[in-house]
Amino acid sequence: MRITVFDTVGNFGGGSRFLESLLPALKECRPGNEVVYYGNPASVRREGHVDMLSSRGIIVKALRSQRLAADGVLGFRQTARLVRSLQKRCGDMAFLPDSLSGAVHREIENVGNDCDVAYFPWPYLVKCPRLRVPMVGTFHDFNFRYFFGVRIFNDRQAEALNRAIPEWLARSLPVVSTRFMAEEAAALYPGCRDRLRVVYLAPLLPDSGICPEEAEGIVRGMGVRFPYVIYPTHLSVHKNVGPLLIAISILERRGCDVSLVLTGLGTEAASGRACAHGVATGVSPFNVMGLGYVTNRQMDALIRCAAAVASSSLYEAGNGPGLDAWARGVPVAMSRIPPFLEHLEVQGMRAKLFDPRDPRDIAEKIGEILSDPARAHEDAMDSLLRIREITWKKTAEEYLSVFDQAVG
């Protein structure tokens, strides 16, 4: 089977780690398959996908239609923003070649029929191509259908999503990663109800093989103060960072000396002193540290050395940071929301649960982990044993089953 993968967005963090784990596993499960990966040039370069994936037998190519928007005119990246602005303003510009217009869906139509199945790991913010071969798409969530208090997407993006996603769901075999997200898709788009497939994900962050001493050295080298709780995230409203920040100030007032580490694009802005409003930025001594986007190796070290991994999110497909923590025997404190509860009810993990809108409850549950490390360690070790049964080999086999069904 020839599987062609199109990753048109190239997300930071979890989106890239998803691909870095799934694609090699697809190849390992069936070595005779050919896996061709077309990626956004910016993410291919940023994540080192040419070396990383090629060494695992994946053929890596950059999408030609996105090169100008990623690299700029004549390689001058300062011009890339202007290029993106012009391409958005002028629409598809069908009279121009894809390399100039940026019409990625047309490039996919030109190259995407030379395979048995076309797979789209992130079919968002791109027009649905018209292919003759079967298509499979992973629909991670539908957060664009909700208003959480601040817009996640601007008007142009929201309009594009609301126009394209129904077509994507109609023309592809849709995969989601939890039963909760399957229920969401069926409720929002009833026409896809009978074709939805649920494939659970294994932990996203690869094990870098570092020992405890090396991990601690990496963390201290980043200026992080121990003990700390970490929330790998990005600064979007549904990630709900605010109540977690206030919870840290509550813990401080109670005499608990713990800091909060945030990682992810844009989190540098959060560094400072936690207070009743959130963070007093730049105020020392820091007990909130935003590290921005970090490498997989740094992320591995940060999670291994954390007193706990927290997620105060309001809406997710599943708890990605929690999976990475459970795989390393680290305690987890997380929102009491359906997709997170599914990890406990279906997979048997253990975690402290809190009301994500109540800073006092968040502080209480994190405090329980810190004040009773023996119990927290017991829960973490139990989760570690259970999560060893959830592997990327198993995830890849289920995806291959979906591909077989699509082709059949």
C-alpha positions in Angstrom: 0.0 0.0 0.0 1.2 3.5 -0.8 0.1 6.0 1.8 0.5 9.7 1.1 0.4 12.1 4.1 -0.4 15.8 3.7 0.3 18.0 6.7 -0.5 21.5 5.4 -0.4 23.4 8.7 2.5 21.9 10.6 1.4 22.5 14.2 3.8 23.3 17.0 4.1 20.8 19.8 1.5 18.0 19.9 0.6 18.1 16.2 4.2 17.6 15.1 4.8 14.9 17.8 1.7 13.1 16.6 3.2 12.7 13.2 6.7 11.9 14.4 5.3 9.0 16.3 2.6 7.7 14.0 4.4 7.7 10.6 7.4 5.6 11.6 5.0 3.2 13.4 2.9 2.8 10.2 6.1 1.9 8.4 7.3 -0.5 11.1 4.0 -2.4 11.3 4.0 -3.0 7.5 7.6 -2.5 6.1 6.3 -3.1 2.6 4.1 0.0 2.7 5.4 3.2 1.1 4.8 6.2 3.2 5.3 9.6 1.5 5.0 12.7 3.7 4.3 16.2 2.2 4.8 18.8 4.9 4.6 22.5 5.4 8.1 23.7 4.6 8.3 25.8 7.8 7.4 22.9 10.1 9.6 20.4 8.1 12.6 22.7 8.7 11.6 23.6 12.3 11.2 20.1 13.5 14.0 18.5 11.5 11.6 16.2 9.7 13.9 15.4 6.7 16.5 13.7 8.9 14.1 12.4 11.6 11.6 10.8 9.3 13.9 9.8 6.4 16.0 7.7 8.7 12.8 5.7 9.5 12.0 5.0 5.9 9.6 7.8 5.3 9.9 9.8 2.0 9.8 13.5 3.0 8.8 16.3 0.6 7.9 19.9 1.2 4.7 21.3 -0.2 5.7 23.6 -3.1 2.6 25.7 -2.8 3.6 26.8 0.7 7.3 27.5 0.1 7.0 31.2 -0.6 4.8 31.7 2.4 7.3 29.9 4.6 10.6 31.0 3.1 9.8 34.3 1.5 10.9 35.7 -1.9 14.4 34.4 -3.0 14.8 32.9 0.5 14.5 36.3 2.3 12.2 35.2 5.2 11.5 38.8 6.1 9.2 38.8 3.0 7.3 35.7 4.0 4.6 37.7 6.0 4.0 39.9 3.0 3.6 36.9 0.7 1.1 35.3 3.1 -0.9 38.5 3.3 -1.0 38.8 -0.5 -2.0 35.2 -1.0 -4.8 35.5 1.5 -6.0 38.8 0.0 -6.0 37.6 -3.6 -7.7 34.2 -3.0 -6.8 31.2 -5.1 -5.6 33.1 -8.2 -6.4 30.1 -10.4 -4.5 31.6 -13.3 -1.2 31.4 -11.3 0.8 28.3 -10.6 0.4 26.8 -7.2 3.9 27.8 -6.2 2.8 31.5 -6.5 -0.8 31.4 -5.5 -0.4 29.3 -2.4 -3.4 27.2 -3.3 -2.3 24.1 -1.4 -5.5 22.1 -2.2 -4.7 22.4 -5.9 -1.2 21.0 -5.4 -2.7 18.1 -3.4 -5.0 17.5 -6.3 -2.1 17.4 -8.7 0.1 15.0 -6.7 -2.4 13.2 -4.4 -3.8 10.6 -6.8 -0.6 8.6 -7.1 -1.3 6.5 -4.0 -3.7 4.1 -2.5 -4.9 6.3 0.3 -4.4 10.0 1.1 -4.1 10.7 4.8 -4.6 14.2 6.4 -3.5 14.4 10.0 -4.7 18.0 10.4 -7.5 18.8 7.8 -8.0 22.4 9.1 -7.7 25.8 7.4 -7.3 24.2 4.0 -9.9 23.6 1.3 -10.9 20.0 0.8 -9.2 18.6 -2.3 -11.1 16.6 -4.9 -9.1 13.4 -5.2 -10.0 10.1 -7.0 -8.3 8.0 -4.2 -9.9 7.4 -0.7 -9.1 10.0 1.9 -8.8 9.6 5.7 -8.6 12.6 8.1 -7.9 12.9 11.8 -10.3 15.4 13.3 -8.6 16.3 16.6 -11.3 18.6 17.9 -14.0 21.1 17.0 -13.1 24.1 19.2 -13.9 26.5 16.4 -17.6 25.7 17.0 -17.5 27.2 20.5 -17.0 30.7 22.0 -15.0 30.4 25.2 -15.0 34.1 26.0 -12.3 35.2 23.5 -12.2 34.2 19.9 -9.8 31.4 19.0 -9.9 32.2 15.2 -10.4 35.4 13.4 -13.4 36.0 11.1 -11.6 34.7 7.9 -10.4 31.6 9.6 -13.7 30.8 11.3 -15.6 31.2 8.0 -13.1 28.9 6.2 -13.4 26.3 8.9 -17.2 26.4 8.9 -17.3 26.1 5.2 -14.6 23.4 4.7 -15.0 21.0 7.7 -18.5 19.6 6.6 -17.0 18.8 3.2 -13.9 17.2 4.7 -16.2 15.0 6.9 -18.3 14.1 3.9 -15.5 13.2 1.6 -13.1 11.5 4.0 -13.2 8.6 6.5 -13.0 10.6 9.8 -10.9 9.4 12.7 -11.1 10.9 16.2 -9.0 10.0 19.3 -11.7 9.6 22.0 -15.3 8.6 22.3 -16.0 12.1 23.6 -14.8 13.6 20.3 -16.8 11.0 18.3 -19.9 12.2 20.2 -19.0 15.8 19.4 -18.6 15.1 15.7 -21.9 13.2 15.5 -23.7 15.9 17.3 -22.3 18.8 15.3 -22.2 16.9 11.9 -24.9 14.1 12.1 -24.1 13.0 8.5 -20.8 11.5 9.5 -22.1 9.6 12.5 -21.9 6.1 11.0 -18.5 6.5 9.5 -16.6 7.8 12.6 -13.7 5.7 13.8 -12.1 6.1 17.3 -8.4 5.4 17.5 -6.7 6.1 20.9 -3.3 7.8 20.9 -0.2 6.6 22.7 1.9 9.2 24.5 3.0 11.9 22.1 6.4 12.9 23.5 9.3 10.5 22.5 11.5 9.1 25.2 14.9 10.8 24.7 16.6 8.3 26.9 18.0 10.8 29.4 18.9 9.7 33.0 17.6 11.6 36.0 20.8 13.5 36.6 21.0 14.6 33.0 17.3 15.6 33.1 17.8 17.7 36.2 20.8 19.4 34.6 18.8 20.3 31.6 16.0 21.8 33.7 18.3 23.8 36.0 20.1 25.0 32.9 16.8 26.5 31.7 16.6 28.5 35.0 13.7 26.6 36.4 13.2 26.6 40.2 12.3 23.4 42.0 9.8 22.1 43.0 7.5 23.0 40.1 4.3 22.0 38.3 4.3 22.1 34.5 1.5 22.8 32.0 2.6 22.2 28.4 0.2 24.4 26.4 -0.2 27.4 24.2 -1.9 30.6 24.9 -5.4 30.0 23.6 -8.5 30.8 25.6 -9.8 27.2 25.9 -6.5 26.2 27.4 -7.7 28.1 30.5 -4.3 29.1 32.0 -5.8 31.9 34.1 -7.3 29.9 37.0 -4.1 27.8 37.2 -2.1 30.9 37.7 -4.3 32.1 40.5 -4.1 28.6 42.0 -0.3 29.1 42.3 -0.8 32.3 44.2 -3.3 30.6 46.5 -0.7 27.8 47.2 1.9 30.5 48.0 -0.4 32.2 50.5 -0.9 28.8 52.2 2.9 28.4 52.6 3.4 26.0 49.7 6.6 26.8 47.9 6.0 25.6 44.3 6.4 27.3 41.0 4.6 26.9 37.7 6.3 26.2 34.4 4.5 26.9 31.1 5.8 25.7 27.7 4.5 26.4 24.3 4.4 29.1 21.7 4.0 32.5 23.3 4.2 31.4 26.9 7.3 33.6 27.5 4.9 36.4 28.2 3.7 34.7 31.4 6.9 34.9 33.4 6.5 36.7 36.7 4.9 36.4 40.1 1.5 34.7 40.5 -1.2 36.9 42.0 -5.0 37.2 42.4 -5.2 38.7 38.9 -3.0 36.1 37.1 0.7 37.0 36.9 2.5 40.3 37.8 4.9 40.1 34.9 8.5 40.7 35.5 8.1 40.8 39.3 10.7 38.9 41.2 11.2 36.4 42.6 9.4 34.5 39.7 7.1 31.6 40.6 5.7 31.4 37.1 8.1 30.8 34.3 7.1 30.8 30.6 9.8 29.0 28.5 8.2 29.3 25.1 8.5 26.5 22.5 11.0 23.9 23.7 12.7 20.9 22.0 11.5 17.4 22.6 14.5 16.7 24.7 13.9 19.7 26.9 10.2 18.8 27.2 11.2 15.2 28.2 13.5 16.5 31.0 10.9 19.1 32.2 8.2 16.5 32.6 10.5 13.9 34.3 11.6 16.4 36.9 8.2 17.9 37.6 6.3 17.4 40.9 3.2 17.1 38.8 1.9 17.8 35.3 -1.3 19.9 35.2 -3.9 20.6 32.5 -6.6 23.1 33.3 -8.1 23.0 29.8 -11.8 23.4 29.1 -12.0 21.5 25.8 -9.7 18.9 24.3 -9.8 15.6 22.4 -7.8 14.1 25.2 -5.0 14.9 27.7 -1.8 14.9 25.7 0.3 16.3 28.6 -1.2 13.7 30.9 -0.3 10.8 28.6 3.3 12.0 28.5 3.3 12.3 32.3 1.8 8.9 32.9 4.3 7.4 30.6 7.1 8.8 32.8 5.6 8.0 36.2 4.8 11.6 37.0 1.6 12.6 38.9 -1.2 14.3 37.0 -3.7 17.0 38.1 -6.3 17.8 35.4 -9.7 19.2 34.6 -12.8 17.2 35.3 -14.0 17.2 31.7 -15.4 14.3 29.7 -12.3 13.6 27.4 -10.0 13.6 30.5 -12.3 11.4 32.5 -12.2 8.9 29.6 -8.5 8.3 30.3 -9.5 7.1 33.8 -12.6 5.2 32.9 -11.5 3.5 29.7 -7.7 3.3 30.1 -7.5 3.0 33.9 -5.2 6.0 34.6 -5.1 7.8 37.9 -5.1 11.6 38.4 -6.3 14.3 40.7 -9.4 16.0 39.2 -10.5 19.6 39.7 -13.1 22.1 38.5 -11.1 24.0 35.8 -13.0 27.2 36.6 -12.2 27.2 40.3 -8.7 28.3 41.3 -9.3 27.1 44.9 -10.1 23.6 43.8 -7.1 23.5 41.4 -4.9 24.7 44.3 -6.5 22.0 46.6 -5.8 19.1 44.2 -2.2 20.2 43.4 -1.6 20.7 47.1 -2.8 17.1 47.7 -0.1 15.8 45.3 2.6 18.0 47.0 1.6 17.2 50.6 1.3 13.4 50.1 4.1 12.4 47.7 3.8 8.7 48.6 0.2 8.5 47.5 0.9 10.6 44.4 3.8 8.3 43.5 1.6 5.2 44.0 -1.0 6.6 41.6 1.7 7.6 39.1 3.3 4.1 39.2 -0.1 2.4 38.7 -0.7 4.7 35.7 2.8 3.9 34.3 2.0 0.2 34.3 -1.3 0.7 32.5 0.0 3.0 29.9 2.7 0.6 28.8 -0.1 -1.3 27.1 -0.9 1.8 25.0 1.7 1.9 22.3 2.2 3.5 18.9 2.4 0.1 17.3 -1.2 -0.5 18.5 -2.3 3.0 17.4 -0.6 2.5 14.0 -2.3 -1.0 13.5 -5.7 0.6 14.1 -4.9 3.4 11.6 -3.8 0.8 9.1 -7.1 -1.0 9.6 -8.9 2.3 8.8 -6.8 2.8 5.7 -7.6 -0.8 4.6 -11.3 -0.1 5.1 -11.0 3.2 3.1 -9.3 1.4 0.2 -11.6 -1.6 0.4 
